[in-house]
Amino acid sequence: MNNINKEEILKSSKWIRFIFMVGYAFAINFALTICIGLAFVQFLFVLLTSKVNSSIANINNYIIEFFDDSLAFLLFQTEEKPFPFKNSTEVEEAVIEEAVIEEESEEVSDNK
C-alpha cells in the first residue's frame, strides 16, 4: 500500500486523458451506430445496382481511421489524440491525394 504515489494520482494530465478517454469511448459507440446504418444503406446500393456507392465507401474509410486512432488512444498504444486533435496535415495530404486519384480516373473514363 505504500507503493502508491499520491503525486502521480493527482497529476492533472492523467485526469485530462481520462476525460478524453471517456469522450472517445462515447464517440466510438456513436460511430458504431453510424457504421451499422451505413452498412445497411451500402447493402441496399449493392442489392439494387450491383455496385458499391463510392461516397459511402469514402466515409467508411474515415470512420475506420477514426476507430483505429481512437482505439489506439484508449488502449494506450499512443498518446496522440484522434480526430479532431490529430495532426491535420496528414489528413489534408490524404484528401488531396485521393482527389487527384479520383480526378485522374475520371479523365481516363472520359477519354474512353
Contacts in CASP RR format, 6 or more apart in sequence:
PFRMAT RR
TARGET T0000
AUTHOR 0000-0000-0000
METHOD contacts of the structure
MODEL  1
MNNINKEEILKSSKWIRFIFMVGYAFAINFALTICIGLAFVQFLFVLLTS
KVNSSIANINNYIIEFFDDSLAFLLFQTEEKPFPFKNSTEVEEAVIEEAV
IEEESEEVSDNK
8 14 0 8 1.000
20 73 0 8 1.000
20 81 0 8 1.000
21 73 0 8 1.000
21 74 0 8 1.000
24 70 0 8 1.000
24 73 0 8 1.000
24 74 0 8 1.000
24 82 0 8 1.000
25 74 0 8 1.000
27 66 0 8 1.000
27 70 0 8 1.000
28 67 0 8 1.000
28 70 0 8 1.000
28 71 0 8 1.000
28 74 0 8 1.000
31 63 0 8 1.000
31 66 0 8 1.000
31 67 0 8 1.000
34 63 0 8 1.000
35 60 0 8 1.000
35 63 0 8 1.000
38 56 0 8 1.000
38 59 0 8 1.000
38 60 0 8 1.000
38 63 0 8 1.000
41 53 0 8 1.000
41 56 0 8 1.000
42 52 0 8 1.000
42 53 0 8 1.000
42 56 0 8 1.000
42 57 0 8 1.000
42 60 0 8 1.000
45 51 0 8 1.000
45 52 0 8 1.000
45 53 0 8 1.000
45 56 0 8 1.000
46 52 0 8 1.000
58 98 0 8 1.000
65 83 0 8 1.000
66 82 0 8 1.000
66 83 0 8 1.000
69 78 0 8 1.000
69 80 0 8 1.000
69 82 0 8 1.000
69 83 0 8 1.000
69 86 0 8 1.000
70 82 0 8 1.000
71 77 0 8 1.000
72 78 0 8 1.000
72 82 0 8 1.000
73 79 0 8 1.000
73 80 0 8 1.000
73 81 0 8 1.000
73 82 0 8 1.000
80 86 0 8 1.000
80 87 0 8 1.000
83 91 0 8 1.000
END
